[in-house]
């Protein structure tokens, strides 16, 4: 894919909404979810950027089947214009891939909080929505990025280990001063009730012990089209836009973008459902 043009950037516009994706463990589908939400958002908004903020195990480039000329390390340590760092993905989504393999000589393995803040602000100033896909689990860089979010999206599955690790990440983030808006996406569900039930259990524990109010953003149904798209190295939203998982992700994207109103009916629906479990 070619480098993208940032000629549509408006310097006077407010910075874009920063949506940070985290998970307690790997294998829950976080990167797939972040990538495809980005594609659905890009279909409705002209300026969406996806940042793969993983050091060492980044894989957004694999899912997109691209060979980027720059990566996250260049954003953190290079003053080149953004148009030289970002590649254009499906539907105009702009992407900055993460670091795969060891960090290059002369670059710190763990950039400090100030470097992350500069990088996030720089990207957010060039878009309406900045999606940041962090690595799995907890690290100090993930804490630095989470503290910069407007919305932290916690991705989990119904599996007990995934749910336990998701709570552990929230607990560690709170110990590092996190107290912002949190949403949860439950992936690989097998029934319509499973997502709200899983999110309800997590919200109950987080509210009681961490003082966090968790918003249910939605669930993604278990769907064989997801693994097919991964094998084909074509994003799900592009290859199978009408499959069950894509429909779920499209609905979720409408709750994570910049235009969501406080009176969104989905928010009221979640409040009613959550009351059954809290």
Backbone as CSV, one residue per row, in Angstrom:
resi,resn,N_x,N_y,N_z,CA_x,CA_y,CA_z,C_x,C_y,C_z
1,UNK,0.828,-1.183,0.000,0.000,0.000,0.000,0.873,1.248,0.000
2,UNK,0.380,2.314,-0.596,1.154,3.541,-0.737,1.078,4.379,0.521
3,UNK,2.023,5.314,0.624,1.938,6.295,1.684,0.664,7.108,1.509
4,UNK,0.161,7.625,2.628,-1.083,8.378,2.517,-0.811,9.866,2.592
5,UNK,-1.701,10.619,2.012,-1.617,12.071,2.032,-2.369,12.616,3.229
6,UNK,-1.810,13.631,3.882,-2.475,14.269,5.000,-2.955,15.660,4.623
7,UNK,-3.206,15.852,3.339,-3.635,17.168,2.894,-4.994,17.549,3.443
8,UNK,-5.768,16.565,3.944,-7.082,16.867,4.501,-7.021,17.280,5.965
9,UNK,-5.805,17.268,6.579,-5.673,17.633,7.974,-5.973,19.112,8.161
10,UNK,-6.729,19.449,9.209,-7.074,20.822,9.505,-6.373,21.236,10.794
11,UNK,-5.308,22.065,10.712,-4.540,22.400,11.905,-5.380,23.066,12.988
12,UNK,-6.460,23.784,12.610,-7.253,24.505,13.588,-8.282,23.613,14.272
13,UNK,-8.470,22.398,13.771,-9.472,21.500,14.332,-8.998,20.950,15.670
14,UNK,-9.925,20.632,16.583,-9.521,20.028,17.857,-8.918,18.656,17.623
15,UNK,-8.082,18.185,18.540,-7.472,16.858,18.359,-8.532,15.772,18.349
16,UNK,-8.224,14.687,17.653,-9.166,13.591,17.542,-9.338,12.832,18.848
17,UNK,-10.420,12.103,18.928,-10.700,11.261,20.081,-9.704,10.105,20.111
18,UNK,-9.117,9.833,21.263,-8.118,8.780,21.417,-8.779,7.567,22.059
19,UNK,-8.868,6.474,21.293,-9.488,5.238,21.759,-8.390,4.183,21.871
20,UNK,-8.136,3.704,23.074,-7.031,2.786,23.335,-7.583,1.390,23.625
21,UNK,-7.092,0.388,22.892,-7.535,-1.001,23.044,-6.522,-1.781,23.867
22,UNK,-7.001,-2.453,24.918,-6.137,-3.288,25.754,-6.830,-4.622,25.998
23,UNK,-6.070,-5.586,26.478,-6.624,-6.886,26.847,-5.759,-7.493,27.924
24,UNK,-6.344,-8.425,28.665,-5.574,-9.063,29.724,-4.589,-10.092,29.216
25,UNK,-4.889,-10.706,28.073,-4.033,-11.754,27.524,-4.111,-11.718,26.009
26,UNK,-3.191,-12.415,25.370,-3.226,-12.527,23.922,-4.261,-13.533,23.471
27,UNK,-4.605,-13.495,22.191,-5.514,-14.473,21.631,-6.984,-14.158,21.785
28,UNK,-7.324,-12.954,22.281,-8.736,-12.617,22.454,-9.286,-11.836,21.255
29,UNK,-8.444,-11.563,20.259,-8.911,-10.895,19.054,-8.861,-9.378,19.092
30,UNK,-8.051,-8.812,19.987,-7.999,-7.361,20.163,-7.586,-6.623,18.897
31,UNK,-6.512,-7.075,18.255,-6.021,-6.381,17.061,-7.024,-6.483,15.912
32,UNK,-7.621,-7.649,15.758,-8.639,-7.815,14.715,-9.801,-6.859,14.954
33,UNK,-10.213,-6.737,16.206,-11.321,-5.844,16.543,-10.938,-4.394,16.281
34,UNK,-9.778,-3.968,16.746,-9.362,-2.579,16.548,-9.244,-2.238,15.069
35,UNK,-8.647,-3.130,14.298,-8.459,-2.893,12.868,-9.795,-2.755,12.149
36,UNK,-10.706,-3.658,12.406,-11.970,-3.631,11.669,-12.895,-2.522,12.138
37,UNK,-12.842,-2.155,13.414,-13.562,-0.971,13.860,-13.018,0.256,13.126
38,UNK,-11.707,0.310,12.952,-11.112,1.421,12.212,-11.618,1.512,10.793
39,UNK,-11.763,0.367,10.134,-12.267,0.360,8.761,-13.709,0.842,8.711
40,UNK,-14.539,0.359,9.626,-15.934,0.797,9.632,-16.042,2.284,9.954
41,UNK,-15.222,2.770,10.866,-15.223,4.198,11.154,-14.781,5.008,9.944
42,UNK,-13.750,4.525,9.252,-13.234,5.242,8.092,-14.277,5.356,6.987
43,UNK,-15.187,4.424,6.933,-16.248,4.489,5.929,-17.223,5.623,6.214
44,UNK,-17.230,6.091,7.464,-18.140,7.176,7.827,-17.426,8.482,8.149
45,UNK,-16.115,8.392,8.405,-15.347,9.582,8.758,-14.082,9.625,7.902
46,UNK,-13.724,10.823,7.439,-12.616,10.953,6.496,-11.260,10.717,7.151
47,UNK,-11.147,10.941,8.455,-9.814,10.948,9.065,-9.765,10.024,10.283
48,UNK,-9.333,8.804,10.054,-9.175,7.814,11.119,-7.779,7.222,11.007
49,UNK,-7.066,7.147,12.134,-5.728,6.567,12.162,-5.710,5.397,13.145
50,UNK,-5.100,4.302,12.730,-4.871,3.157,13.607,-3.380,3.076,13.912
51,UNK,-3.039,3.105,15.186,-1.657,2.962,15.631,-1.493,1.606,16.293
52,UNK,-0.632,0.771,15.741,-0.265,-0.485,16.373,0.847,-0.164,17.367
53,UNK,0.489,-0.082,18.647,1.429,0.377,19.671,2.121,-0.776,20.378
54,UNK,2.410,-1.828,19.650,3.072,-2.991,20.219,4.548,-2.965,19.852
55,UNK,5.408,-3.184,20.848,6.840,-3.270,20.610,7.255,-4.732,20.609
56,UNK,7.720,-5.216,19.467,8.281,-6.555,19.379,7.364,-7.592,18.782
57,UNK,6.037,-7.496,19.039,5.107,-8.526,18.565,3.950,-7.904,17.779
58,UNK,4.213,-6.845,17.069,3.164,-6.185,16.292,2.718,-7.076,15.131
59,UNK,1.408,-7.033,14.817,0.932,-7.866,13.709,-0.156,-7.225,12.860
60,UNK,-0.403,-5.922,13.035,-1.382,-5.253,12.171,-0.946,-5.317,10.714
61,UNK,0.370,-5.236,10.475,0.866,-5.295,9.098,0.567,-6.649,8.466
62,UNK,0.580,-7.712,9.275,0.273,-9.054,8.753,-1.198,-9.145,8.376
63,UNK,-2.071,-8.638,9.241,-3.506,-8.688,8.955,-3.870,-7.856,7.731
64,UNK,-3.096,-6.795,7.492,-3.363,-5.921,6.351,-2.578,-6.329,5.107
65,UNK,-1.600,-7.237,5.287,-0.733,-7.670,4.193,-0.001,-6.489,3.573
66,UNK,0.665,-5.701,4.446,1.445,-4.566,3.980,2.884,-4.703,4.473
67,UNK,3.784,-4.023,3.789,5.181,-3.948,4.203,5.510,-2.475,4.419
68,UNK,5.291,-1.960,5.620,5.460,-0.527,5.869,6.906,-0.097,5.766
69,UNK,7.093,1.158,5.369,8.426,1.732,5.300,8.845,2.346,6.629
70,UNK,7.902,2.517,7.543,8.172,3.092,8.853,7.308,2.378,9.878
71,UNK,7.655,2.562,11.152,6.876,1.910,12.199,6.804,2.798,13.435
72,UNK,6.305,2.245,14.519,6.114,2.991,15.747,7.406,3.619,16.247
73,UNK,8.512,2.915,16.121,9.791,3.460,16.583,10.133,4.747,15.842
74,UNK,9.800,4.807,14.551,10.063,6.029,13.791,9.202,7.183,14.292
75,UNK,7.962,6.906,14.646,7.092,7.953,15.180,7.657,8.509,16.483
76,UNK,8.166,7.619,17.330,8.646,8.031,18.638,9.993,8.741,18.586
77,UNK,10.804,8.440,17.568,12.177,8.928,17.570,12.566,9.691,16.305
78,UNK,11.608,9.977,15.434,11.919,10.603,14.153,10.982,11.781,13.944
79,UNK,11.498,12.856,13.393,10.688,14.051,13.153,10.182,14.142,11.721
80,UNK,10.239,13.039,10.979,9.727,13.071,9.614,8.242,13.389,9.585
81,UNK,7.738,13.987,8.516,6.306,14.257,8.401,5.498,12.971,8.485
82,UNK,4.282,13.081,9.012,3.453,11.898,9.177,3.170,11.195,7.859
83,UNK,3.054,11.972,6.769,2.747,11.329,5.490,3.844,10.364,5.045
84,UNK,5.029,10.480,5.644,6.108,9.551,5.331,6.100,8.329,6.251
85,UNK,5.252,8.353,7.269,5.211,7.259,8.226,3.968,6.385,8.078
86,UNK,2.854,6.983,7.657,1.584,6.262,7.595,1.373,5.626,6.234
87,UNK,0.728,4.476,6.238,0.294,3.850,4.992,-1.222,3.875,4.952
88,UNK,-1.769,3.852,3.766,-3.213,3.891,3.607,-3.757,2.483,3.517
89,UNK,-4.760,2.206,4.357,-5.411,0.912,4.368,-6.763,0.972,3.700
90,UNK,-7.602,-0.015,3.915,-8.927,-0.071,3.291,-9.797,1.119,3.671
91,UNK,-10.548,1.619,2.702,-11.525,2.692,2.918,-10.903,3.974,3.451
92,UNK,-9.614,4.167,3.213,-8.969,5.398,3.643,-8.448,5.378,5.064
93,UNK,-8.558,4.251,5.757,-7.967,4.138,7.084,-6.456,4.307,6.970
94,UNK,-5.902,5.178,7.805,-4.441,5.360,7.815,-3.836,4.570,8.965
95,UNK,-2.695,3.957,8.720,-2.137,2.992,9.668,-0.663,3.280,9.910
96,UNK,-0.280,3.222,11.177,1.134,3.219,11.547,1.405,1.910,12.259
97,UNK,2.201,1.068,11.655,2.433,-0.276,12.184,3.383,-0.251,13.371
98,UNK,3.287,-1.299,14.182,4.143,-1.420,15.346,5.494,-2.006,15.000
99,UNK,6.257,-2.287,16.045,7.614,-2.802,15.881,7.583,-4.322,15.959
100,UNK,8.099,-4.985,14.933,8.222,-6.434,14.926,9.697,-6.793,15.038
101,UNK,10.032,-7.569,16.052,11.421,-7.915,16.249,12.104,-6.931,17.195
102,UNK,13.431,-7.035,17.343,14.163,-6.188,18.287,14.161,-4.729,17.876
103,UNK,14.263,-3.849,18.881,14.357,-2.421,18.621,15.696,-2.120,17.979
104,UNK,15.687,-1.163,17.058,16.914,-0.836,16.332,17.954,-0.197,17.239
105,UNK,19.252,-0.363,16.920,20.317,0.202,17.755,20.151,1.703,17.940
106,UNK,20.416,2.153,19.159,20.322,3.579,19.446,18.953,4.042,19.899
107,UNK,17.961,3.159,19.856,16.617,3.526,20.280,16.289,2.804,21.584
108,UNK,15.727,3.536,22.565,15.407,2.892,23.843,14.331,1.838,23.682
109,UNK,14.465,0.741,24.439,13.493,-0.339,24.340,12.139,0.074,24.887
110,UNK,12.140,0.996,25.875,10.895,1.453,26.481,10.861,2.970,26.479
111,UNK,10.251,3.584,25.488,10.131,5.046,25.476,9.412,5.522,26.730
112,UNK,9.787,6.709,27.212,9.176,7.194,28.441,7.808,7.805,28.169
113,UNK,7.133,8.181,29.247,5.772,8.698,29.140,5.710,9.957,28.288
114,UNK,6.731,10.800,28.357,6.732,12.035,27.563,6.793,11.732,26.072
115,UNK,7.580,10.729,25.700,7.665,10.353,24.282,6.314,9.837,23.780
116,UNK,5.654,9.023,24.591,4.332,8.532,24.208,3.343,9.679,24.077
117,UNK,3.380,10.611,25.012,2.444,11.736,24.975,2.643,12.562,23.712
118,UNK,3.889,12.824,23.355,4.160,13.594,22.129,3.647,12.844,20.902
119,UNK,3.889,11.540,20.856,3.473,10.741,19.703,1.954,10.696,19.568
120,UNK,1.254,10.461,20.680,-0.202,10.383,20.643,-0.801,11.729,20.254
121,UNK,-0.281,12.810,20.830,-0.802,14.141,20.482,-0.584,14.452,19.006
122,UNK,0.557,14.038,18.501,0.866,14.302,17.090,-0.109,13.585,16.163
123,UNK,-0.393,12.336,16.461,-1.336,11.585,15.627,-2.765,12.084,15.806
124,UNK,-3.156,12.367,17.053,-4.520,12.817,17.312,-4.812,14.145,16.627
125,UNK,-3.798,14.972,16.458,-3.992,16.259,15.791,-4.246,16.098,14.296
126,UNK,-3.983,14.894,13.759,-4.110,14.675,12.316,-5.335,13.852,11.948
127,UNK,-6.262,13.654,12.901,-7.418,12.813,12.599,-8.598,13.176,13.494
128,UNK,-9.733,12.566,13.184,-10.910,12.704,14.040,-10.957,11.623,15.114
129,UNK,-10.466,10.435,14.769,-10.427,9.326,15.719,-9.083,8.617,15.599
130,UNK,-8.387,8.501,16.711,-7.131,7.759,16.766,-7.375,6.477,17.556
131,UNK,-7.199,5.345,16.889,-7.331,4.042,17.534,-5.941,3.515,17.854
132,UNK,-5.693,3.193,19.107,-4.378,2.721,19.538,-4.511,1.286,20.017
133,UNK,-3.883,0.366,19.299,-3.924,-1.053,19.641,-2.677,-1.396,20.440
134,UNK,-2.836,-1.531,21.761,-1.696,-1.842,22.623,-1.424,-3.339,22.643
135,UNK,-0.275,-3.707,23.137,0.040,-5.118,23.302,-0.823,-5.736,24.382
136,UNK,-0.806,-7.062,24.488,-1.604,-7.760,25.487,-0.956,-7.634,26.867
137,UNK,-1.790,-7.721,27.897,-1.290,-7.673,29.258,-0.998,-6.258,29.714
138,UNK,-0.115,-6.156,30.706,0.218,-4.853,31.280,1.714,-4.602,31.202
139,UNK,2.084,-3.399,30.768,3.455,-2.918,30.800,3.404,-1.425,31.112
140,UNK,4.494,-0.833,31.589,4.494,0.620,31.815,4.133,1.432,30.568
141,UNK,4.609,1.068,29.347,4.165,1.829,28.172,2.656,1.771,27.966
142,UNK,2.026,0.624,28.226,0.574,0.533,28.087,-0.099,1.470,29.078
143,UNK,0.434,1.556,30.299,-0.118,2.485,31.278,0.009,3.921,30.790
144,UNK,1.149,4.260,30.196,1.355,5.620,29.683,0.340,5.967,28.613
145,UNK,0.082,5.022,27.716,-0.872,5.266,26.640,-2.295,5.321,27.182
146,UNK,-2.638,4.419,28.106,-3.988,4.393,28.669,-4.337,5.709,29.342
147,UNK,-3.363,6.319,29.990,-3.602,7.586,30.673,-3.882,8.724,29.700
148,UNK,-3.581,8.523,28.422,-3.823,9.541,27.396,-5.145,9.328,26.671
149,UNK,-5.876,8.274,27.030,-7.078,7.903,26.277,-8.273,8.769,26.639
150,UNK,-9.165,8.907,25.664,-10.509,9.426,25.932,-11.460,8.270,26.236
151,UNK,-11.151,7.120,25.675,-11.917,5.898,25.914,-10.958,4.719,25.919
152,UNK,-10.947,3.963,27.004,-10.157,2.742,27.080,-11.088,1.575,26.774
153,UNK,-10.758,0.791,25.755,-11.582,-0.344,25.359,-10.891,-1.624,25.804
154,UNK,-11.543,-2.335,26.702,-11.018,-3.591,27.210,-11.673,-4.732,26.438
155,UNK,-10.846,-5.541,25.763,-11.352,-6.657,24.965,-11.132,-7.951,25.732
156,UNK,-12.181,-8.737,25.855,-12.085,-10.016,26.533,-12.950,-11.034,25.801
157,UNK,-12.862,-12.275,26.227,-13.756,-13.336,25.760,-14.477,-13.883,26.986
158,UNK,-15.464,-14.757,26.803,-16.146,-15.332,27.964,-15.300,-16.297,28.786
159,UNK,-14.127,-16.691,28.280,-13.293,-17.639,29.013,-12.877,-17.064,30.370
160,UNK,-12.953,-17.868,31.433,-12.598,-17.365,32.771,-11.194,-16.776,32.854
161,UNK,-10.223,-17.391,32.160,-8.855,-16.864,32.220,-8.766,-15.486,31.566
162,UNK,-9.468,-15.295,30.450,-9.454,-13.999,29.778,-10.104,-12.939,30.651
163,UNK,-11.199,-13.298,31.293,-11.914,-12.358,32.147,-11.089,-11.994,33.379
164,UNK,-10.446,-12.985,33.974,-9.594,-12.722,35.143,-8.422,-11.818,34.779
165,UNK,-7.793,-12.087,33.644,-6.664,-11.268,33.216,-7.112,-9.861,32.827
166,UNK,-8.304,-9.728,32.265,-8.831,-8.405,31.928,-8.988,-7.553,33.183
167,UNK,-9.538,-8.148,34.223,-9.676,-7.417,35.484,-8.302,-7.063,36.054
168,UNK,-7.347,-7.970,35.941,-6.003,-7.711,36.463,-5.373,-6.504,35.776
169,UNK,-5.578,-6.372,34.474,-5.036,-5.220,33.759,-5.674,-3.933,34.263
170,UNK,-6.991,-3.944,34.440,-7.657,-2.752,34.979,-7.115,-2.397,36.364
171,UNK,-6.909,-3.406,37.180,-6.398,-3.176,38.530,-5.012,-2.528,38.489
172,UNK,-4.141,-3.030,37.622,-2.797,-2.465,37.511,-2.834,-1.052,36.941
173,UNK,-3.714,-0.815,35.978,-3.836,0.535,35.426,-4.299,1.521,36.494
174,UNK,-5.244,1.097,37.325,-5.718,1.973,38.401,-4.594,2.293,39.377
175,UNK,-3.734,1.337,39.645,-2.601,1.593,40.534,-1.644,2.624,39.953
176,UNK,-1.675,2.779,38.621,-0.834,3.770,37.957,-1.589,5.076,37.694
177,UNK,-2.731,5.240,38.333,-3.447,6.511,38.250,-4.552,6.591,37.231
178,UNK,-4.895,5.465,36.588,-5.950,5.509,35.579,-7.321,5.644,36.238
179,UNK,-8.134,6.584,35.744,-9.493,6.776,36.272,-10.368,7.395,35.196
180,UNK,-10.272,6.866,33.968,-10.993,7.457,32.844,-12.117,6.544,32.374
181,UNK,-12.699,6.923,31.239,-13.825,6.174,30.689,-13.359,4.802,30.196
182,UNK,-14.106,3.755,30.568,-13.762,2.392,30.175,-14.961,1.749,29.490
183,UNK,-14.706,1.113,28.363,-15.717,0.311,27.685,-15.216,-1.111,27.533
184,UNK,-16.126,-2.067,27.434,-15.721,-3.461,27.276,-16.386,-4.048,26.040
185,UNK,-15.617,-4.841,25.293,-16.120,-5.620,24.166,-15.884,-7.089,24.487
186,UNK,-16.924,-7.883,24.378,-16.804,-9.323,24.633,-16.779,-10.037,23.289
187,UNK,-15.672,-10.676,22.994,-15.464,-11.327,21.698,-15.767,-12.829,21.788
188,UNK,-16.069,-13.416,20.637,-16.263,-14.867,20.499,-17.419,-15.393,21.346
189,UNK,-18.511,-14.654,21.400,-19.662,-15.113,22.178,-20.479,-16.106,21.353
190,UNK,-21.223,-16.952,22.048,-22.006,-17.987,21.378,-23.508,-17.749,21.474
191,UNK,-23.912,-16.730,22.237,-25.336,-16.427,22.358,-25.520,-14.935,22.582
192,UNK,-26.752,-14.452,22.414,-27.035,-13.026,22.547,-26.892,-12.553,23.992
193,UNK,-27.106,-13.439,24.941,-27.015,-13.045,26.348,-25.602,-13.112,26.908
194,UNK,-24.723,-13.830,26.234,-23.406,-14.087,26.819,-22.599,-12.806,27.011
195,UNK,-22.614,-11.924,26.019,-21.852,-10.687,26.126,-22.272,-9.824,27.300
196,UNK,-23.569,-9.494,27.409,-24.006,-8.705,28.559,-23.733,-9.377,29.899
197,UNK,-23.858,-10.689,29.961,-23.601,-11.391,31.219,-22.131,-11.292,31.620
198,UNK,-21.225,-11.507,30.657,-19.789,-11.426,30.940,-19.409,-10.002,31.331
199,UNK,-19.880,-9.028,30.563,-19.570,-7.636,30.870,-20.141,-7.225,32.218
200,UNK,-21.314,-7.752,32.545,-21.920,-7.438,33.829,-21.093,-7.926,35.001
201,UNK,-20.547,-9.127,34.881,-19.698,-9.648,35.960,-18.449,-8.783,36.126
202,UNK,-17.863,-8.403,35.006,-16.658,-7.578,35.076,-16.977,-6.197,35.654
203,UNK,-18.101,-5.626,35.243,-18.484,-4.304,35.742,-18.749,-4.333,37.242
204,UNK,-19.363,-5.421,37.717,-19.664,-5.523,39.149,-18.384,-5.522,39.975
205,UNK,-17.403,-6.318,39.556,-16.156,-6.419,40.319,-15.357,-5.123,40.218
206,UNK,-15.274,-4.543,39.009,-14.516,-3.306,38.829,-15.147,-2.151,39.595
207,UNK,-16.464,-2.110,39.628,-17.127,-1.055,40.373,-16.916,-1.187,41.871
208,UNK,-16.964,-2.405,42.356,-16.844,-2.628,43.799,-15.429,-2.420,44.311
209,UNK,-14.439,-2.932,43.579,-13.072,-2.930,44.095,-12.167,-1.860,43.494
210,UNK,-12.526,-1.331,42.315,-11.673,-0.340,41.663,-12.334,1.026,41.537
211,UNK,-13.634,1.063,41.782,-14.342,2.331,41.646,-14.512,2.776,40.206
212,UNK,-14.426,1.834,39.266,-14.571,2.154,37.848,-15.970,1.819,37.364
213,UNK,-16.515,2.672,36.531,-17.793,2.404,35.879,-17.502,1.933,34.463
214,UNK,-17.894,0.717,34.145,-17.576,0.121,32.847,-18.795,0.151,31.934
215,UNK,-18.581,0.632,30.746,-19.636,0.751,29.735,-19.574,-0.447,28.789
216,UNK,-20.697,-1.057,28.531,-20.752,-2.188,27.604,-20.862,-1.660,26.179
217,UNK,-19.829,-1.919,25.363,-19.816,-1.441,23.985,-20.421,-2.447,23.018
218,UNK,-20.475,-3.711,23.419,-21.081,-4.712,22.553,-20.314,-6.018,22.553
219,UNK,-20.822,-6.963,21.794,-20.217,-8.279,21.687,-20.006,-8.631,20.223
220,UNK,-19.068,-9.549,19.983,-18.783,-10.048,18.639,-19.025,-11.542,18.644
221,UNK,-19.914,-11.984,17.777,-20.263,-13.398,17.740,-19.114,-14.242,17.187
222,UNK,-19.022,-15.459,17.709,-18.066,-16.423,17.177,-18.430,-16.706,15.724
223,UNK,-17.485,-16.519,14.819,-17.795,-16.555,13.396,-16.590,-17.122,12.639
224,UNK,-16.770,-18.205,11.858,-15.639,-18.786,11.120,-15.052,-17.847,10.075
225,UNK,-15.793,-16.813,9.678,-15.267,-15.874,8.685,-14.064,-15.101,9.229
226,UNK,-13.978,-14.963,10.550,-12.860,-14.221,11.135,-11.540,-14.922,10.842
227,UNK,-11.464,-16.214,11.131,-10.219,-16.951,10.882,-9.930,-17.049,9.386
228,UNK,-10.974,-17.140,8.571,-10.752,-17.168,7.123,-10.097,-15.879,6.647
229,UNK,-10.591,-14.751,7.137,-10.024,-13.463,6.739,-8.569,-13.341,7.172
230,UNK,-8.259,-13.859,8.365,-6.874,-13.819,8.838,-5.974,-14.639,7.917
231,UNK,-6.425,-15.835,7.561,-5.617,-16.679,6.672,-5.442,-16.029,5.295
232,UNK,-6.472,-15.329,4.842,-6.411,-14.684,3.528,-5.679,-13.345,3.573
233,UNK,-5.375,-12.878,4.797,-4.680,-11.597,5.011,-5.443,-10.441,4.367
234,UNK,-6.760,-10.492,4.531,-7.649,-9.418,4.106,-8.527,-9.079,5.308
235,UNK,-8.639,-7.811,5.693,-9.461,-7.477,6.862,-10.892,-7.985,6.721
236,UNK,-11.444,-8.426,7.831,-12.791,-8.992,7.838,-13.813,-8.029,7.246
237,UNK,-13.743,-6.770,7.629,-14.722,-5.780,7.162,-14.651,-5.584,5.653
238,UNK,-13.516,-5.887,5.073,-13.346,-5.742,3.631,-13.719,-7.024,2.900
239,UNK,-13.331,-8.161,3.462,-13.535,-9.435,2.777,-14.946,-9.996,3.003
240,UNK,-15.425,-9.886,4.237,-16.752,-10.428,4.576,-17.560,-9.362,5.327
241,UNK,-17.942,-8.291,4.666,-18.580,-7.159,5.355,-19.965,-7.455,5.912
242,UNK,-20.606,-8.550,5.468,-21.967,-8.840,5.928,-22.049,-10.079,6.822
243,UNK,-20.908,-10.618,7.219,-20.949,-11.778,8.111,-21.355,-11.332,9.516
244,UNK,-21.647,-12.294,10.385,-22.148,-11.974,11.723,-21.165,-11.104,12.503
245,UNK,-19.899,-11.467,12.460,-18.900,-10.708,13.218,-18.763,-9.289,12.687
246,UNK,-18.804,-9.120,11.372,-18.704,-7.781,10.794,-19.876,-6.907,11.206
247,UNK,-21.079,-7.475,11.207,-22.254,-6.711,11.639,-22.088,-6.239,13.083
248,UNK,-21.589,-7.118,13.933,-21.345,-6.751,15.332,-20.322,-5.624,15.431
249,UNK,-19.236,-5.736,14.687,-18.176,-4.731,14.751,-18.630,-3.393,14.196
250,UNK,-19.450,-3.415,13.177,-19.991,-2.170,12.640,-20.837,-1.469,13.697
251,UNK,-21.675,-2.230,14.407,-22.493,-1.647,15.468,-21.615,-1.059,16.574
252,UNK,-20.560,-1.782,16.954,-19.670,-1.294,18.005,-18.948,-0.028,17.562
253,UNK,-18.566,0.022,16.295,-17.836,1.199,15.807,-18.656,2.466,15.960
254,UNK,-19.967,2.354,15.886,-20.835,3.523,16.039,-20.858,4.017,17.478
255,UNK,-20.408,3.188,18.405,-20.360,3.590,19.812,-18.976,4.048,20.249
256,UNK,-17.992,3.946,19.360,-16.626,4.318,19.728,-16.113,5.525,18.956
257,UNK,-16.820,5.944,17.915,-16.374,7.050,17.088,-16.603,8.401,17.742
258,UNK,-16.295,9.482,17.028,-16.330,10.829,17.607,-17.713,11.429,17.746
259,UNK,-18.735,10.816,17.114,-20.046,11.459,17.064,-21.061,10.849,18.003
260,UNK,-20.602,10.013,18.919,-21.564,9.367,19.808,-22.139,10.361,20.799
261,UNK,-23.471,10.430,20.871,-24.136,11.345,21.797,-24.365,10.669,23.138
262,UNK,-24.460,11.488,24.156,-24.685,10.938,25.489,-26.032,10.245,25.581
263,UNK,-26.936,10.619,24.678,-28.270,10.039,24.725,-28.402,8.805,23.846
264,UNK,-27.285,8.229,23.453,-27.303,7.034,22.624,-28.189,5.969,23.254
265,UNK,-29.194,5.459,22.532,-30.069,4.431,23.103,-29.314,3.210,23.594
266,UNK,-28.170,2.899,22.944,-27.408,1.712,23.379,-26.912,1.870,24.804
267,UNK,-26.563,3.111,25.177,-26.076,3.326,26.532,-27.174,3.052,27.548
268,UNK,-28.378,3.520,27.252,-29.492,3.254,28.143,-29.820,1.779,28.219
269,UNK,-29.715,1.100,27.099,-29.962,-0.349,27.074,-28.993,-1.068,27.977
270,UNK,-27.692,-0.661,27.899,-26.699,-1.322,28.743,-26.967,-1.071,30.213
271,UNK,-27.387,0.157,30.544,-27.679,0.455,31.948,-28.757,-0.468,32.484
272,UNK,-29.789,-0.714,31.676,-30.864,-1.596,32.113,-30.372,-3.043,32.256
273,UNK,-29.553,-3.489,31.274,-29.051,-4.862,31.354,-28.099,-5.036,32.532
274,UNK,-27.217,-4.053,32.709,-26.217,-4.153,33.784,-26.882,-4.225,35.147
275,UNK,-28.022,-3.565,35.302,-28.693,-3.561,36.593,-29.108,-4.969,37.020
276,UNK,-29.181,-5.876,36.063,-29.547,-7.255,36.387,-28.410,-7.984,37.090
277,UNK,-27.174,-7.478,36.898,-26.015,-8.195,37.412,-25.241,-7.438,38.484
278,UNK,-25.465,-6.113,38.567,-24.658,-5.312,39.490,-25.258,-5.275,40.890
